[in-house]
C-alpha cells in the first residue's frame, strides 16, 4: 500500500526556531545514527521514519559516516524517500554532516575544503537529493584553519547544495569563532549539535548554551545517554541487544550497582511525574528554551512512540524535581 502521511501530523508537535534564522525544527528530530545501516531491517527502518513523520517530526538527521558501514544510513534513507516520503520533500528538513573518516588517504577526513565538498557530493548521490537542508561540520579540525572549513560550508550554500549550515561537537570558544566567520561570509550558522543529557552536563560548564542563546540554535544528541536513561538497565542486568551488550560507546563496566541505584532514583522522579525515565529525560532537555530540538533514536516504532509521547506531558519541573535530578547528576560523576 502506498504511504500517505497522517493528515493531523502537525497538531501535536511543537516547532522551535533555529537561532535567528527563519527555519523552525520539530522539537523532536529523528537521528539515523544506528538501526538504519546495512544490516538493519528494511521494513522496521521504513516504519520508524513513516511513524516519525506521521507524528510531526520533520527533521531527519544523518551523517556521511552513519551506518554501519559508513554511508549505508544515507543510502537506506534515500530508498525510504523514494518509496514513501518523496511527495513530502518540501515538508522535510534533511541534514547530513562530514568530519570523520570516510575514505583512505589525506582527503577523506576532518575539515579541509576538498573533503567537505567531495563528501557532500557523495551524500547527495547516496540519498538521491539535489540539496540538503542543513550541512554540518561534524567536529573541529585542529590542523585546518577554521577560515577554510567555514569557507567551504559557505561555498556549498552558494552552490545550492545546502540551504543552511551548522557545526557539531564545537565547544563555546570554537563555536563563537565559527559563527563569526560564517556570519561574515553571509551564511550564518543556524545550529550547533552537541551531546547533552541529564547525565552529561558539559555544555553547562562550558558556557555553550549561553554562548548560543538567541544567536544559534542548539540541538542535542544522545539525550538518553546511550540508553542509560531508559528502562533497559533499571534492574541491573545487561540484556541481549542492548547498547551496553555491544560494549562499544556504552561499556558494560559502566553499569555498576551504584549507578543502577542512581538510575532508579531518576526513575522514581519520572514515575511521580507520570512519565517513563526516557520521557522525563527528553522533557528535561526541552524545558530549556535555548534548546531547539532533541535528537531521538529507536530500534522499534514502539520505542519511538514512547519517546514522542514525552511531548504529551508538558508539566513544568518543580524546584524539588530539578534539585533532585541535579543531585543525581552530580553523584554520577
C-alpha positions in Angstrom: 0.0 0.0 0.0 1.3 3.4 -0.9 2.2 5.5 2.1 0.0 8.5 2.9 1.0 10.8 5.7 -1.2 11.4 8.7 -3.3 14.5 7.9 -3.2 15.6 11.5 0.6 15.3 11.8 1.3 18.9 12.8 -1.3 19.2 15.5 0.6 17.9 18.5 4.2 18.8 17.6 6.0 21.9 18.8 8.3 23.8 16.4 11.1 25.9 17.5 13.2 28.5 15.6 16.9 27.8 14.9 18.5 30.9 16.5 18.0 34.0 14.4 17.1 32.1 11.2 13.7 31.6 9.7 13.9 27.8 10.0 11.8 26.0 12.6 12.5 22.5 13.7 10.2 19.9 15.3 11.0 19.8 19.0 12.0 16.2 18.4 14.1 15.1 15.5 14.9 11.5 14.3 18.6 10.6 14.3 19.6 7.8 11.9 23.0 7.0 13.5 22.2 3.4 14.4 19.5 1.0 13.3 19.5 2.3 9.7 22.7 0.7 8.4 23.3 -2.1 6.0 22.2 -4.8 8.4 19.1 -3.1 9.6 15.6 -4.5 9.0 14.3 -2.6 5.9 10.7 -2.7 6.9 11.4 -1.7 10.5 13.6 1.3 9.4 10.9 2.4 6.9 8.2 2.1 9.6 10.1 4.2 12.0 10.7 7.0 9.5 7.0 7.0 8.5 5.9 6.9 12.1 8.1 9.9 13.0 6.7 12.0 10.1 3.1 10.9 11.0 3.7 12.3 14.5 5.0 15.7 13.3 8.8 15.0 13.2 10.0 16.9 10.1 13.8 16.8 10.8 15.8 13.7 9.9 19.4 13.8 10.8 22.2 11.9 9.1 26.0 12.0 8.6 28.3 10.6 5.9 29.7 8.0 8.4 26.4 6.8 9.8 25.7 3.1 9.3 27.4 0.7 9.8 29.1 0.6 7.4 29.7 4.4 6.7 27.3 5.7 4.1 24.7 3.0 4.4 22.3 5.0 6.6 22.2 7.7 3.9 21.6 5.0 1.2 18.8 3.5 3.2 17.2 6.9 3.9 17.4 7.6 0.2 15.4 4.4 -0.5 12.8 5.4 2.1 12.5 8.8 0.5 11.9 7.3 -2.9 9.4 4.7 -1.6 7.4 6.9 0.9 8.4 10.5 1.5 9.3 11.9 -1.9 5.9 13.7 -2.3 6.6 15.4 1.1 10.2 16.6 0.4 9.3 20.2 0.9 7.9 19.4 4.3 11.2 17.7 5.4 14.4 19.1 6.9 17.1 16.7 6.0 20.6 17.2 7.4 23.9 15.5 7.0 27.5 16.0 8.2 31.1 15.5 7.3 34.1 15.5 9.6 35.0 11.9 10.4 36.9 9.3 8.4 35.2 8.2 5.2 37.9 7.1 2.8 41.6 6.4 2.8 44.3 9.0 2.4 44.7 12.6 3.5 41.5 13.9 1.8 38.9 11.7 3.5 38.7 13.1 7.0 38.5 16.3 9.1 37.7 19.7 7.7 39.5 20.6 4.5 37.6 22.3 1.7 38.4 19.3 -0.6 37.0 16.8 1.9 33.8 18.7 2.7 32.9 19.4 -0.9 33.6 15.9 -2.0 31.7 14.4 1.0 28.6 16.4 0.4 28.6 15.4 -3.3 28.7 11.8 -2.2 26.0 12.2 0.4 23.6 13.8 -2.1 24.2 10.9 -4.5 23.5 8.3 -1.8 20.3 10.0 -0.8 19.2 10.9 -4.3 18.9 14.6 -3.4 19.7 17.8 -5.2 20.4 19.6 -1.8 20.2 19.0 1.9 18.5 21.5 4.2 21.4 21.6 6.7 25.0 20.6 6.3 27.2 20.4 9.4 30.9 20.2 10.0 30.9 17.2 12.3 33.9 18.0 14.6 36.6 20.7 14.9 39.7 20.1 12.9 42.9 21.1 14.8 45.0 21.1 11.6 42.9 23.1 9.2 42.3 26.8 9.5 38.8 27.4 10.7 38.5 30.0 7.9 39.0 27.3 5.3 36.4 25.0 6.9 33.8 27.6 7.4 34.5 29.0 3.9 33.8 25.5 2.5 30.4 25.4 4.2 29.6 28.9 2.8 30.7 27.8 -0.6 28.3 24.8 -0.5 25.4 27.1 0.3 26.3 29.4 -2.5 26.4 26.3 -4.8 22.8 25.4 -3.8 23.9 22.1 -2.3 22.8 23.1 1.2 20.3 25.6 2.4 21.8 26.2 5.8 24.9 25.2 7.7 25.7 24.1 11.2 28.5 22.8 13.4 28.7 19.8 15.7 30.8 19.0 18.7 32.1 22.5 18.9 32.8 24.0 22.4 31.9 27.5 23.2 35.0 29.3 22.2 35.3 27.3 18.9 31.6 27.8 18.2 31.8 31.6 18.6 34.7 31.8 16.2 33.0 29.6 13.6 29.7 31.6 13.9 31.5 34.9 13.4 33.3 33.6 10.3 30.0 32.3 8.8 28.1 35.5 9.6 30.8 37.5 7.9 30.5 35.2 4.8 26.8 35.8 4.7 25.8 32.2 5.6 25.0 32.3 9.3 25.4 29.2 11.4 21.9 28.1 12.5 22.6 25.1 14.7 25.2 23.6 16.9 24.7 19.9 17.5 26.0 18.8 20.9 25.9 15.8 23.3 23.7 16.7 26.2 21.6 14.8 28.8 20.8 14.7 32.5 23.9 12.6 33.0 26.2 14.6 30.6 26.2 18.3 31.5 29.4 19.6 29.9 27.6 22.2 27.8 26.5 23.9 31.0 30.0 24.0 32.5 31.5 25.2 29.1 29.0 28.0 28.9 27.9 26.8 25.5 24.2 27.3 25.9 24.6 30.9 26.9 27.0 31.5 24.0 24.5 30.1 21.6 21.4 31.7 23.1 19.4 33.9 20.7 22.1 33.6 18.1 22.3 30.0 17.0 20.1 27.0 17.8 21.2 24.1 19.9 20.2 20.5 19.0 21.0 17.7 21.5 22.1 14.2 20.6 22.4 11.2 23.0 19.6 12.6 25.2 19.2 9.2 26.8 23.0 8.8 27.4 23.3 5.8 25.0 20.2 4.2 26.6 21.2 4.6 30.2 18.2 6.9 30.7 15.7 4.2 29.7 14.2 1.3 31.4 16.8 -1.1 30.0 19.2 -1.2 32.9 17.0 -0.4 35.9 17.2 -4.0 37.2 21.0 -4.1 36.9 21.0 -6.6 34.0 22.6 -6.1 30.6 20.1 -7.5 28.1 21.0 -9.0 24.8 20.7 -6.5 22.0 21.3 -3.5 24.4 23.9 -0.8 23.7 26.0 -1.9 26.7 26.0 -5.5 25.5 27.7 -4.2 22.3 30.4 -2.8 24.6 31.2 0.0 22.1 30.2 3.5 23.0 28.4 2.4 26.2 30.6 0.0 28.1 29.3 -2.8 30.3 31.6 -1.7 33.1 29.6 1.5 33.4 26.5 -0.5 34.6 27.6 -0.6 38.3 25.3 -1.3 41.2 25.8 2.3 42.4 24.9 3.7 39.0 21.9 1.4 38.8 20.8 2.9 42.1 21.1 6.4 40.7 19.1 5.5 37.6 16.3 4.1 39.8 16.3 7.4 41.8 15.7 9.2 38.5 13.1 6.7 37.5 11.2 7.4 40.8 11.1 11.1 39.9 9.8 10.2 36.4 7.1 7.9 37.8 5.9 10.7 40.1 5.5 12.9 37.0 3.6 10.2 35.2 6.4 9.6 32.8 8.9 6.8 31.9 12.5 7.6 32.5 13.2 8.2 28.8 10.3 10.6 28.6 11.5 12.6 31.6 15.0 12.8 30.1 13.6 14.3 26.9 11.3 16.6 28.7 14.1 17.8 31.0 16.1 19.0 27.9 13.1 20.6 26.3 12.2 22.6 29.4 15.1 24.9 28.4 14.0 27.4 25.7 17.6 27.6 24.4 17.2 24.0 23.1 15.8 24.0 19.6 15.4 20.2 19.2 16.2 16.9 20.8 17.5 14.1 18.6 16.0 10.7 19.4 16.8 7.3 18.0 15.0 4.0 18.4 15.2 0.3 17.5 11.4 -0.1 17.1 8.4 2.0 16.4 7.2 1.2 19.9 10.3 2.8 21.4 9.9 5.8 19.0 6.3 6.3 20.0 7.2 6.2 23.7 9.8 8.9 23.3 7.5 11.1 21.2 4.9 10.7 23.9 7.2 12.8 26.1 5.5 15.8 24.4 2.2 14.8 25.9 3.3 15.7 29.4 4.2 19.3 29.5 4.0 19.8 33.2 6.9 22.1 34.3 9.6 20.6 36.6 9.2 21.7 40.1 12.1 23.2 42.0 12.2 20.0 44.1 12.3 17.8 41.0 15.1 19.9 39.4 17.2 19.8 42.5 16.7 16.0 42.9 17.8 15.5 39.3 20.8 17.7 39.8 21.9 15.8 42.8 21.8 12.5 40.9 23.8 14.1 38.1 26.4 15.4 40.5 26.8 12.0 42.1 27.0 10.3 38.7 30.4 11.9 38.1 
